[in-house]
Amino acid sequence: MQGSNQKTQTKSDYDISVIRPQMCNKDVKLRRENFSKSKLKAVKKGLLTLHTLELIAQNIYKFQITKKPTELNRQLIAAMCNEMTHYQDFQVRLFEFGFKPGILRWMYWIVGFVFGFCSRLLGKKAILKTGIWVETKAVQHYAELLSSIDWDEDSRRIIEKDQFDEYGHINRWKKLLESN
């Protein structure tokens, strides 16, 4: 668990209108040193979970998008792009810590396809409800992993930013659902 001196982040600390934050070459670091085996095991499990969740999320949005020039499609494209960024965040972190993505991740690609495609077939309301449900689950997973793993400061900040992005998706889908 994090020490009591860890700053608690607030929503105002993150700009969720930024879909893809800039990353520079110097931001890539080898992070494995100074971590105990037990801490590395927890970090690996957490990163694999987050990587998998983001694969599902990006595919859900990808397969919900239609050809129609609608505001919903524009928002789905933005959300997909944001989820792709999160996926990259965790893939980079996996490699920085000396790990690799899960070999069975293709199964989660299929899960995302099924949720996305089926909700698209059921219409706009199903798309929005699926988005709210999935993002709510993601926020819960993020919270659990943030509280149960002693992350390094850089990783914690990325995870918190990505979690706040998910809150933004929930709010966006709720507003669109209410206006439907």
C-alpha positions in Angstrom: 0.0 0.0 0.0 1.1 3.6 -0.6 2.5 5.5 2.3 0.5 8.3 3.8 2.7 11.0 2.1 1.3 10.0 -1.3 -0.6 13.0 -2.7 -4.2 12.2 -3.4 -5.2 13.2 -6.9 -8.3 15.1 -7.7 -10.3 15.4 -10.9 -8.9 18.9 -11.4 -5.4 17.5 -11.6 -6.2 15.8 -15.0 -7.4 17.3 -18.2 -9.7 14.6 -19.6 -10.2 16.6 -22.8 -6.7 15.5 -23.8 -7.3 12.2 -25.6 -3.6 11.3 -26.2 -1.1 13.0 -23.9 2.4 13.6 -25.3 5.1 11.2 -24.5 8.8 11.9 -25.1 11.7 9.5 -25.5 13.0 10.4 -22.1 9.7 9.3 -20.6 10.6 5.6 -21.4 12.5 4.1 -18.5 13.6 0.7 -17.3 11.7 0.4 -14.1 12.5 -3.1 -12.7 15.3 -2.1 -10.4 14.7 -1.5 -6.7 11.5 -3.6 -6.7 11.2 -6.7 -4.6 10.0 -9.9 -6.2 6.7 -9.6 -4.4 6.2 -6.0 -5.5 7.1 -7.0 -9.1 4.6 -9.8 -9.0 1.8 -7.4 -7.9 2.8 -4.8 -10.5 2.8 -7.5 -13.3 -0.6 -8.7 -12.3 -2.0 -5.2 -12.2 -0.5 -4.2 -15.5 -1.7 -7.3 -17.2 -5.2 -6.7 -15.9 -5.2 -3.0 -17.0 -3.8 -4.0 -20.4 -6.5 -6.6 -20.9 -9.3 -4.2 -19.8 -8.2 -1.6 -22.3 -8.0 -4.1 -25.1 -11.7 -5.0 -24.4 -12.7 -1.3 -24.2 -11.0 -0.2 -27.4 -12.7 -3.1 -29.3 -16.1 -2.4 -27.8 -15.9 1.1 -29.2 -14.3 0.0 -32.4 -17.2 -2.3 -33.2 -19.9 0.1 -32.0 -18.9 2.7 -34.6 -21.1 2.9 -37.8 -20.7 4.7 -41.1 -23.2 7.4 -40.2 -21.9 10.9 -39.6 -23.4 11.3 -36.1 -22.3 12.9 -32.9 -22.4 9.5 -31.2 -20.0 8.1 -33.8 -17.6 11.0 -33.3 -17.7 10.5 -29.5 -17.1 6.7 -30.0 -14.1 7.4 -32.2 -12.7 9.8 -29.6 -13.3 7.2 -26.9 -11.7 4.4 -28.9 -8.7 6.6 -29.5 -8.4 7.3 -25.8 -8.7 3.6 -24.9 -6.0 2.8 -27.5 -3.8 5.3 -25.7 -4.5 3.6 -22.3 -3.7 0.2 -23.9 -0.4 1.7 -25.1 0.3 3.1 -21.6 0.1 -0.3 -20.1 1.9 -2.1 -22.9 4.8 0.3 -22.5 4.8 -0.2 -18.7 4.8 -3.9 -19.1 7.9 -3.8 -21.2 9.5 -1.2 -19.0 9.2 -3.6 -16.0 10.6 -6.5 -18.1 7.2 -8.2 -18.7 5.3 -9.0 -21.9 1.5 -8.8 -22.6 -0.5 -11.9 -21.9 -0.4 -14.6 -24.6 -4.1 -15.2 -24.4 -5.1 -11.6 -24.9 -6.7 -12.5 -28.3 -9.6 -14.0 -26.3 -10.2 -10.6 -24.7 -10.1 -9.0 -28.2 -13.0 -11.3 -29.0 -14.9 -10.3 -25.8 -14.6 -6.7 -26.9 -15.8 -7.5 -30.4 -18.9 -9.4 -29.0 -19.9 -6.6 -26.6 -19.3 -3.9 -29.2 -20.9 -5.6 -32.2 -24.0 -6.9 -30.3 -24.7 -3.6 -28.6 -24.4 -1.9 -32.0 -27.0 -4.3 -33.4 -29.3 -3.4 -30.5 -29.1 0.4 -31.2 -27.9 3.7 -29.6 -29.4 3.1 -26.2 -27.7 -0.3 -25.9 -24.4 1.2 -27.1 -24.6 3.9 -24.4 -25.7 1.5 -21.6 -22.9 -0.9 -22.6 -20.4 2.0 -22.4 -21.6 3.1 -19.0 -21.5 -0.5 -17.7 -18.0 -1.3 -19.0 -16.5 2.0 -17.9 -18.0 1.7 -14.4 -16.4 -1.7 -14.1 -13.1 -0.3 -15.3 -13.2 2.5 -12.8 -13.8 -0.1 -10.0 -10.8 -2.1 -11.3 -8.6 1.0 -11.4 -9.6 1.9 -7.8 -8.9 -1.6 -6.6 -5.5 -1.8 -8.3 -4.5 1.7 -7.2 -5.3 0.9 -3.6 -3.8 -2.6 -3.5 -0.5 -2.1 -5.3 2.5 0.0 -4.3 3.0 1.7 -7.7 6.0 3.9 -8.6 5.0 7.5 -8.9 5.0 7.7 -12.7 2.9 4.6 -13.1 0.5 5.7 -10.4 0.0 9.1 -12.2 -0.7 7.4 -15.5 -3.2 4.9 -13.9 -5.0 7.8 -12.1 -5.2 9.8 -15.4 -6.5 6.9 -17.3 -9.1 6.2 -14.5 -10.3 9.9 -14.7 -10.6 9.4 -18.5 -13.0 6.5 -17.8 -15.0 8.8 -15.5 -15.3 11.2 -18.4 -16.6 8.4 -20.6 -19.2 7.5 -18.1 -20.4 11.1 -17.8 -20.4 11.5 -21.6 -22.5 8.3 -22.2 -24.9 9.2 -19.4 -25.5 12.7 -20.9 -26.1 11.2 -24.3 -28.4 8.6 -22.9 -30.4 11.3 -21.0 -30.8 13.3 -24.2 -31.9 10.3 -26.2 
